[in-house]
Amino acid sequence: MMGKEVMMCGTASFLFLLLAFVFTCLKEKAAMLISGFNTLPKEERKKYDTERMSRDQRNLFLIWAAILGAGALLSCFISKYMAVIAFVIWLVVFFRDVHLDEEKAFGKYKK
């Protein structure tokens, strides 16, 4: 029987895979789904490479899915604590990419 840890990591991994699929399908239009970017004025948004933003966000979702998916699998076969370790790793990766400053968040995407 699968534990809660496996279900939580597996579900989160699946959700991140779905989000990566959405960004893959919508391409540059998916940039509007990125937090903070959709609140910029329309003229300001034109200054950014939305295709690259969407691609990077998709890749980030895939990395997150891989981390949590590995945690789910390893917790099935090794120890339930592997899911906890995967979650901690995911938190570190997640907060590394969170920026409250607009320039830090989108500066590298200016055209």
Helices and strands as residue ranges (DSSP letters): H 4-26, G 27-33, G 37-39, H 42-45, H 50-77, H 81-96, H 102-106, G 107-109
